[in-house]
Amino acid sequence: MRRVLLAPGRMAVFVAWFAWQVLTSSGKVLHDIATPGSDATARVVRMPLRSSSDAEVTFIATLITLTPGTLTLGVVRREDGGRCLLVHSMYHRDHPSALADLNDMEARMLRALVREDDR
């Protein structure tokens, strides 16, 4: 019951955090456009998901696409029945840093949502 009561606060914290992510990544893209050369290190990563419902998968895929410099390309099934997102990233220096940032976003999103198993 306590988690349900704290849900609006958790969602507000997540929205503020996500807004900051959008602003900082917009700054990176703008800087790359406005300066000579390119800082882009484009790559496609396969992100294993912790999200279980279709709504959660859709939500994280949308959040990734809304963040400048990243784009969700699709969802693929894993052999164990789980799902992965294919994500195009423009400014991560390597695969581990891209996955770390993407997994952090998903973990924050899942903490902000009130899920049936949290009640």
N, C-alpha and C positions, 0 to 999 in steps of 0.2 A: 504494500500500500504506500509506503514511504517513497518508493521510486516513482510511482504514478504522480504523487504530489509534487515531486521535484522536477517532473518532466518539462514544464514550461521554462524553468530556469535553465535546464540542460539544453533545451532547444535554442534559447536566446544566446547562450554562450557559444553554441555551435554556429549559429547564424553570424555572430560577430566575428568568430574565427574565420569562417568561410569568406566573409566580406573582405577581411584583411588579406587572405590568400589571393583573392581576385585582384585587389589593388596592387599587391607586390608583384604578381605575375604579369599584370598589365604594364607595370613599370619596366620589367625585363624586356617584354616585347617591344614597347615603345623605344627603349634605349637601343635595342638591336636595329630597329628601323631607322632611327635618327642618326646613328653613327656609321662610319665607313666599316666595311667588313661585316662579318656575321659571327655572333656568339653561339649560333645554333649548333647543337649536337644531336640532330634528329635520330630517333630510334623508335622501334615498336617493341613493346614489352607485353608479355603474357602475365596478367595479374590474377592469381588464384583468389577466389572470393570467399569470404566468411559469410556474406549475406546469403540467406536461404530462400526468402520469398521473392516472387517476381517483382513485387513493389520495391523491395530493398535493392535488388539488382538494377532496376530502372532508375531509382533515385541516385545510386552511386555513379552509374553511367552518365546520368544527366549532370551531376555535380562536376565530374571530370571534364565533360565537354564544355561546361560553362566557364571553366578555369582557362584563361588565355595561355596558350602554349601547349595544351593537351587536348586530345580528341579521342573519344571512344569509337573504335572501329567496328566492334562487334562482340558477341558473346559466343563462347565455344564450350562444349561439354568436355569434362575430364573423364578419364576411364573409370574413376571411382564414383561417377554420378554427379560430382560437383560441377561448378562452372568457373570459367575464367573470362576476364575481359581482355580484349586486345586493345591496347592503348598506344596511341602515337604521342610521343613526348618530344618537345623541341629543345628543352634547356637542361635536362639532367645529364650530368657528366658520364654516367654509366648506368647499367641495368640495376645494380643493387640500390643506388640512390633513388632511382625512379620508383622501384617497388617499395622502398621504405616510405617515401612521401605518399604514394597511392594507398598503401596499407594504413598509414596514419590517418588519412582522410576517411577511409572506410570505418576504422575503429571509432573515430570521433562521431561519425554519422550514426553508427549503431548505438553508441552510448546515448546520443541525443534522442533516439526514437524510443517510444514505449512499445515494447514487443510483448506478445502474449506470454512468453516464458519468463518475462521480467515481473509479472504481476503476482 
